[in-house]
Amino acid sequence: MVNPHGLGPTKMPLVRRQEYAMYCDSSLGPTFGGGHDLHMAENANTTTSSYSHLGYSYECPLGQQETFLTGFRNFTVTNYEVFGFNW
């Protein structure tokens, strides 16, 4: 993702318990945060159904919860990679 605010890679602290870091549902694409802070929708490369709404599980600058990552709440995904790890 290219941040519209000119920031480089940014680590957003998890502000809720670790169990809220990822939202697991086999009917959804990759989703992070208990409040769906970041969600990649099915057919993410052809629709604008993917979205960000940071602030529930991950901290971000105030007033930028929906626009921090891409400049818009909804976006199209060109490519993504998800890494897993054990706590």
Phi, psi and omega per residue, in radians:
M1 nan 2.496 3.079
V2 -1.802 2.062 -3.107
N3 -1.307 2.192 -3.097
P4 -1.218 -0.186 -3.116
H5 -1.667 0.075 3.091
G6 1.375 0.220 3.127
L7 -1.461 2.548 3.061
G8 -1.358 -2.929 3.100
P9 -0.926 2.328 -3.051
T10 -2.258 2.291 3.051
K11 -1.632 2.162 3.135
M12 -1.746 2.105 -3.087
P13 -1.120 2.459 3.026
L14 -1.339 2.123 -3.072
V15 -1.801 -0.024 3.053
R16 -2.092 3.080 -3.135
R17 -1.049 2.733 -3.086
Q18 -0.991 -0.509 -3.130
E19 -1.120 -0.263 3.101
Y20 -1.664 0.023 -3.088
A21 -1.112 -0.720 3.126
M22 -2.219 2.531 3.080
Y23 -1.876 2.079 -3.057
C24 -1.848 2.088 3.078
D25 -2.690 2.071 -3.050
S26 -1.106 -0.255 3.131
S27 -1.585 -0.026 -3.130
L28 -2.009 2.806 2.984
G29 -1.373 -3.033 3.136
P30 -0.962 2.224 -3.104
T31 -2.377 2.275 -3.089
F32 -2.108 2.350 3.131
G33 1.651 2.430 3.134
G34 -1.081 -0.445 3.103
G35 -1.755 0.344 -3.085
H36 0.989 0.953 3.128
D37 -1.017 -0.641 3.108
L38 -2.471 2.162 -3.087
H39 -2.347 2.226 3.026
M40 -1.807 2.061 -3.057
A41 -1.404 2.880 2.998
E42 -1.064 2.499 -3.086
N43 0.975 0.711 -3.053
A44 -1.046 -0.392 -3.132
N45 -1.445 -0.157 -3.117
T46 -2.140 -0.068 3.132
T47 -2.240 2.920 3.036
T48 -1.855 0.585 -3.128
S49 -1.463 -0.211 3.053
S50 -1.288 2.577 -3.093
Y51 -2.702 2.847 3.006
S52 -2.209 2.473 3.033
H53 -2.623 1.268 -3.076
L54 -1.177 2.764 3.040
G55 2.120 -0.310 3.106
Y56 -1.425 -0.965 3.135
S57 -1.874 -0.451 -3.127
Y58 -2.068 2.395 -3.110
E59 -1.448 2.429 3.019
C60 -2.568 2.941 -3.128
P61 -0.992 2.391 -3.141
L62 -0.993 2.479 3.118
G63 1.430 -0.042 -3.105
Q64 -2.109 0.324 -3.049
Q65 -0.978 -0.649 -3.083
E66 -1.707 -0.256 -3.034
T67 -2.068 -0.060 -3.024
F68 -1.040 -0.775 -3.028
L69 -1.344 -0.757 -3.020
T70 -2.216 -0.176 -3.064
G71 1.714 -0.244 3.139
F72 -2.386 2.762 3.068
R73 -1.172 -0.880 -3.107
N74 -1.749 2.623 -3.116
F75 -2.733 2.878 3.044
T76 -1.768 2.443 -3.117
V77 -1.774 2.226 3.090
T78 -1.475 -0.786 -3.098
N79 -2.832 2.533 3.048
Y80 -2.588 2.776 3.140
E81 -2.414 2.283 -3.130
V82 -2.000 2.259 3.099
F83 -1.875 2.486 3.088
G84 -1.986 2.723 3.066
F85 -2.725 2.810 3.094
N86 -1.650 2.450 3.116
W87 -1.234 nan nan
